[in-house]
């Protein structure tokens, strides 16, 4: 990853975590890269709006967006 990143703790169900690890190995990338790509696609309109507004999302706002899109 070439951009500045932020660290977060996320808990996955064992089967999902296994699938993520296998997907990452198959594509020669990290689990973080798989998750970032999936989340970016899932909330693309909201990311574009946030970038346009140039207002960083708070942790609470991100939580609400993920909840709204059924990711939580």
C-alpha positions as CSV (number, residue, x, y, z in Angstrom):
1,X,0.0,0.0,0.0
2,X,1.5,3.3,-1.0
3,X,-1.0,5.6,0.7
4,X,-1.1,6.4,4.4
5,X,-3.3,3.8,6.0
6,X,-5.1,3.4,9.3
7,X,-5.2,0.4,11.5
8,X,-8.4,-1.2,12.7
9,X,-9.3,-4.3,14.5
10,X,-12.0,-6.4,12.8
11,X,-13.3,-9.8,14.0
12,X,-14.3,-12.3,11.4
13,X,-16.1,-15.6,11.6
14,X,-13.6,-18.4,11.2
15,X,-15.0,-19.6,7.8
16,X,-14.9,-16.0,6.4
17,X,-11.3,-15.5,7.7
18,X,-10.2,-18.7,6.0
19,X,-11.8,-17.7,2.8
20,X,-10.1,-14.3,3.0
21,X,-6.7,-15.9,3.6
22,X,-7.2,-18.3,0.6
23,X,-8.4,-15.4,-1.6
24,X,-5.3,-13.3,-0.7
25,X,-2.9,-16.2,-1.3
26,X,-4.5,-17.0,-4.7
27,X,-4.1,-13.4,-5.8
28,X,-0.7,-12.9,-4.2
29,X,-1.9,-10.0,-2.1
30,X,-2.7,-9.3,1.6
31,X,-6.0,-9.8,3.4
32,X,-6.0,-6.1,3.9
33,X,-5.9,-5.5,0.2
34,X,-8.8,-7.8,-0.4
35,X,-10.9,-6.1,2.3
36,X,-10.0,-2.6,1.2
37,X,-11.0,-3.5,-2.4
38,X,-14.3,-5.1,-1.3
39,X,-15.3,-2.2,1.0
40,X,-14.3,0.4,-1.5
41,X,-16.6,-1.2,-4.1
42,X,-19.4,-1.6,-1.6
43,X,-19.4,2.0,-0.5
44,X,-18.1,3.7,-3.6
45,X,-20.8,6.4,-3.8
46,X,-20.2,7.4,-0.2
47,X,-16.5,7.4,-0.7
48,X,-16.9,9.7,-3.7
49,X,-19.2,12.0,-1.8
50,X,-16.8,12.1,1.2
51,X,-13.9,13.0,-1.2
52,X,-15.9,15.7,-2.9
53,X,-16.8,17.2,0.4
54,X,-13.2,16.8,1.5
55,X,-14.5,16.1,5.0
56,X,-12.9,13.1,6.7
57,X,-15.3,10.5,8.0
58,X,-15.3,9.9,11.7
59,X,-15.3,6.4,13.0
60,X,-19.0,6.8,13.9
61,X,-19.9,8.0,10.4
62,X,-18.1,5.1,8.8
63,X,-19.9,2.7,11.1
64,X,-23.2,4.2,10.2
65,X,-22.4,4.0,6.4
66,X,-21.4,0.3,6.7
67,X,-24.5,-0.4,8.7
68,X,-26.7,1.4,6.1
69,X,-25.2,-0.7,3.3
70,X,-25.7,-4.0,5.3
71,X,-22.0,-4.5,5.8
72,X,-22.5,-4.7,9.5
